[in-house]
Amino acid sequence: MGIYINRGNESFRQIRRSEYVDKSGLIAVVNNTLFTEQKFSCVTRCRRFGKSMAAKMLAAYYDHSCQSRDLFADLQIAHDPSFEEHLNKYPVIFLDMTSFITRYKSDATIVDHIQEALKADLHDAYPQVELKADDDAMAFMQRIALSTGERFVFIIDEWDAICREFSPGTKAMDLYVNWLRRMFKGVESVDVFAAAYLTGILPIKKYKTESALNNFLEYSMVEPRKMAKYFGFTKDEVQALAEKHGMDFDEMEQWYDGYQIGDEQSVFNPNSVMQAVGTGRCRSFWASTGAFDAIVGYINMNFDGLRDDIISMLAGGRSIVDPTGFSNDLSDIRNRDDVLTVLIHLGYLSFDWRESESYVPNYEVRGEMENAVKACNWEHVSEALRQSRQLLRDTLNGDAEAVARAIDVAHSDNTSILSYNNENSMACVLAIAFYAARADYVFHRELPTGKGFADLVLLPRKYVSKPAMVLELKYDGTTGTAIDQIRERRYPEKVAQHTDNLLLVAISYNREQKTHECRIEKL
């Protein structure tokens, strides 16, 4: 057993000793690429989404220096036809780039250290194969492969850690890129590798100095391909965890769901879910991801109305984004689309590929995004948040005139965000105006009722004693008509449980006078 080669399965065994959600189906996806043109995989997702856990799982499965059958016998992969064919059949090299960064930070010769460490470990594992003085790691691996007939599975965890530490064009970055090309792009790779699996935050293909690494198949937050279901927890998986641990699934859904990854419509943040299960309550665990300072810098750029997009998405809206132009370089942010794409890769936004739209996925991330906005010292945003808190107080106090005046201001302030000419736009403006209420309420747009839809429903979060609110919007109508329509509705269960403490809020907009009227009644 070596430091980098044939490390055994203890890392994954420790994972199995803990509470484990079965993501072993990912192995079958990788198995299908072995010894093919698609054998080089770069799987990138945001922090705390299980990248390292998946890498350790793959290493335990392929490593021929150990026996891992017992670790997988009760998992999904055991039923796949490829399971026996590749179980513990290959020498596995596992490099964690963050460990090299920690040890050789700011050292321009970091790649030389990686090569020397890898060659030394390989020589210990294959002492019968000559290590020549001028060998680099690839030359020595090729000689090993030709001598033994073995093909390596090469796993690099956090491949882009060096790219995040060193700027493009620097000596360290150029050496690293050239090393990657030497390892995986040359004709020798056919003789050496059964597969290569890289994890990271950013896709590999478009880094300016190594764009020729186009033989890697990318699996990312924007384009996950067949790995979408393995990027996070599915609704069924979280429901099972909630039931097992006596957690409120609806609350977990509001806190940690909301990611749309490829065809998977409902993906939960896996780390946050497990921490919530471990602590027995839902709260924000996102602050520990370490990306906060970076996103403050990005959103403070305010390219092309980016500030308005951020405010709109915080209020529950969506923004069109084109992720295809991003160079996958955190130091090369050129426009609004680049910023939104970075936030998607970092997990602060979700991406709906069908509509090419980005949005804030859940309550946990919304809180961290709001903290970032506050850190940007956007004065008009701070004032808008103050006004929103006052609007909530006025609504709860039944001050209809004050509410109408506040909606007038919100309408005026947000005309740059929305085309304010229909009831849907009115609902968007209201969501922005009532933003402060998200701390205590869960928002539902167009919640279905027995007769039609309620335009905006605010349901108090667990342990919040404030009343629920149903908001009905009328364009060139009357507040009386709106109130009548609310009363005629049959409420779904989520609203009905609050009917002993429910506010009916009717808001109408006069198109000619450009003013609002409000009427508030307690049911």
WONOR-V374878 format. One record per backbone hydrogen bond with DSSP energy under -0.5 kcal/mol. NH is the residue of the N-H (numbers start at 1). CO is the residue of the C=O. If there is no record, write none. Layout:
nh=NH co=CO
nh=NH co=CO
This chain:
nh=2 co=5
nh=2 co=6
nh=6 co=92
nh=13 co=9
nh=14 co=10
nh=15 co=11
nh=16 co=12
nh=17 co=13
nh=18 co=14
nh=18 co=15
nh=22 co=20
nh=26 co=23
nh=27 co=24
nh=28 co=24
nh=28 co=25
nh=29 co=25
nh=30 co=26
nh=31 co=27
nh=32 co=28
nh=33 co=30
nh=34 co=30
nh=34 co=31
nh=35 co=194
nh=36 co=33
nh=39 co=36
nh=41 co=39
nh=41 co=196
nh=42 co=217
nh=43 co=41
nh=43 co=198
nh=44 co=42
nh=44 co=219
nh=45 co=200
nh=49 co=46
nh=54 co=50
nh=55 co=51
nh=56 co=52
nh=57 co=53
nh=58 co=54
nh=59 co=55
nh=60 co=56
nh=61 co=57
nh=62 co=58
nh=63 co=59
nh=64 co=90
nh=66 co=63
nh=68 co=66
nh=71 co=68
nh=72 co=68
nh=72 co=69
nh=73 co=69
nh=75 co=72
nh=78 co=72
nh=78 co=75
nh=79 co=76
nh=80 co=77
nh=83 co=80
nh=86 co=82
nh=87 co=83
nh=88 co=61
nh=89 co=86
nh=90 co=62
nh=91 co=151
nh=93 co=153
nh=94 co=4
nh=94 co=92
nh=95 co=155
nh=97 co=95
nh=97 co=157
nh=99 co=96
nh=100 co=96
nh=101 co=97
nh=102 co=98
nh=103 co=99
nh=104 co=100
nh=105 co=101
nh=107 co=104
nh=108 co=106
nh=110 co=107
nh=112 co=109
nh=113 co=109
nh=114 co=110
nh=115 co=111
nh=116 co=112
nh=117 co=113
nh=118 co=114
nh=119 co=115
nh=120 co=116
nh=121 co=117
nh=122 co=118
nh=123 co=119
nh=124 co=120
nh=125 co=121
nh=126 co=122
nh=129 co=126
nh=132 co=130
nh=135 co=132
nh=140 co=136
nh=141 co=137
nh=142 co=138
nh=143 co=139
nh=144 co=140
nh=145 co=141
nh=146 co=142
nh=147 co=143
nh=148 co=144
nh=149 co=145
nh=152 co=192
nh=153 co=91
nh=154 co=152
nh=154 co=195
nh=155 co=93
nh=155 co=153
nh=156 co=197
nh=157 co=95
nh=157 co=155
nh=159 co=156
nh=159 co=199
nh=161 co=158
nh=162 co=159
nh=164 co=160
nh=165 co=161
nh=166 co=162
nh=170 co=167
nh=174 co=170
nh=175 co=171
nh=176 co=172
nh=177 co=173
nh=178 co=174
nh=179 co=175
nh=180 co=176
nh=181 co=177
nh=182 co=178
nh=183 co=179
nh=184 co=180
nh=185 co=181
nh=186 co=181
nh=189 co=186
nh=190 co=187
nh=191 co=188
nh=192 co=188
nh=193 co=189
nh=194 co=152
nh=195 co=152
nh=196 co=39
nh=197 co=154
nh=198 co=41
nh=199 co=156
nh=200 co=43
nh=207 co=204
nh=210 co=207
nh=211 co=208
nh=213 co=210
nh=214 co=212
nh=216 co=213
nh=217 co=40
nh=218 co=216
nh=219 co=42
nh=220 co=223
nh=227 co=224
nh=228 co=225
nh=230 co=227
nh=231 co=228
nh=233 co=268
nh=235 co=266
nh=238 co=234
nh=239 co=235
nh=240 co=236
nh=241 co=237
nh=242 co=238
nh=243 co=239
nh=244 co=240
nh=245 co=241
nh=246 co=242
nh=246 co=243
nh=247 co=242
nh=249 co=247
nh=252 co=248
nh=253 co=249
nh=254 co=250
nh=255 co=251
nh=256 co=252
nh=257 co=253
nh=259 co=267
nh=261 co=259
nh=261 co=264
nh=262 co=260
nh=264 co=261
nh=265 co=263
nh=267 co=259
nh=268 co=233
nh=269 co=256
nh=270 co=268
nh=271 co=48
nh=273 co=269
nh=274 co=270
nh=275 co=271
nh=276 co=272
nh=277 co=273
nh=278 co=274
nh=279 co=275
nh=280 co=276
nh=281 co=276
nh=285 co=283
nh=288 co=285
nh=289 co=286
nh=290 co=287
nh=295 co=291
nh=296 co=292
nh=297 co=293
nh=298 co=294
nh=299 co=295
nh=300 co=296
nh=301 co=298
nh=302 co=299
nh=305 co=302
nh=306 co=303
nh=309 co=305
nh=310 co=306
nh=311 co=307
nh=312 co=308
nh=313 co=309
nh=314 co=310
nh=315 co=311
nh=316 co=313
nh=317 co=312
nh=319 co=358
nh=321 co=356
nh=323 co=321
nh=325 co=322
nh=326 co=323
nh=332 co=329
nh=334 co=332
nh=339 co=335
nh=340 co=336
nh=341 co=337
nh=342 co=338
nh=343 co=339
nh=344 co=340
nh=345 co=341
nh=346 co=342
nh=347 co=343
nh=347 co=344
nh=348 co=343
nh=349 co=343
nh=350 co=359
nh=351 co=260
nh=352 co=357
nh=353 co=351
nh=356 co=352
nh=357 co=352
nh=358 co=319
nh=359 co=350
nh=363 co=254
nh=364 co=255
nh=366 co=362
nh=367 co=363
nh=368 co=364
nh=369 co=365
nh=370 co=366
nh=371 co=367
nh=372 co=368
nh=373 co=369
nh=374 co=370
nh=375 co=371
nh=376 co=372
nh=376 co=373
nh=377 co=374
nh=378 co=373
nh=379 co=377
nh=382 co=378
nh=383 co=379
nh=384 co=380
nh=385 co=381
nh=386 co=382
nh=387 co=383
nh=388 co=384
nh=389 co=385
nh=390 co=386
nh=391 co=387
nh=392 co=388
nh=393 co=389
nh=394 co=390
nh=395 co=391
nh=396 co=392
nh=397 co=393
nh=398 co=395
nh=399 co=394
nh=400 co=398
nh=403 co=399
nh=404 co=400
nh=405 co=401
nh=406 co=402
nh=407 co=403
nh=408 co=404
nh=409 co=405
nh=410 co=406
nh=411 co=407
nh=412 co=408
nh=413 co=409
nh=414 co=410
nh=415 co=412
nh=417 co=414
nh=418 co=414
nh=420 co=418
nh=421 co=419
nh=426 co=422
nh=427 co=423
nh=428 co=424
nh=429 co=425
nh=430 co=426
nh=431 co=427
nh=432 co=428
nh=433 co=429
nh=434 co=430
nh=435 co=432
nh=437 co=434
nh=438 co=435
nh=439 co=436
nh=440 co=437
nh=441 co=437
nh=442 co=459
nh=443 co=441
nh=444 co=457
nh=446 co=455
nh=447 co=454
nh=449 co=452
nh=450 co=490
nh=454 co=447
nh=455 co=453
nh=456 co=471
nh=457 co=444
nh=458 co=469
nh=459 co=442
nh=459 co=457
nh=461 co=440
nh=464 co=461
nh=465 co=463
nh=468 co=501
nh=469 co=458
nh=470 co=503
nh=471 co=456
nh=471 co=469
nh=472 co=470
nh=472 co=505
nh=474 co=507
nh=476 co=474
nh=476 co=509
nh=482 co=478
nh=483 co=479
nh=484 co=480
nh=485 co=481
nh=486 co=482
nh=487 co=483
nh=488 co=484
nh=489 co=485
nh=489 co=486
nh=491 co=489
nh=495 co=492
nh=496 co=492
nh=497 co=493
nh=498 co=495
nh=499 co=496
nh=501 co=498
nh=503 co=468
nh=504 co=521
nh=505 co=470
nh=505 co=503
nh=506 co=504
nh=506 co=519
nh=507 co=472
nh=508 co=517
nh=509 co=474
nh=510 co=515
nh=511 co=509
nh=514 co=510
nh=515 co=510
nh=517 co=508
nh=519 co=506
nh=521 co=504
nh=523 co=502
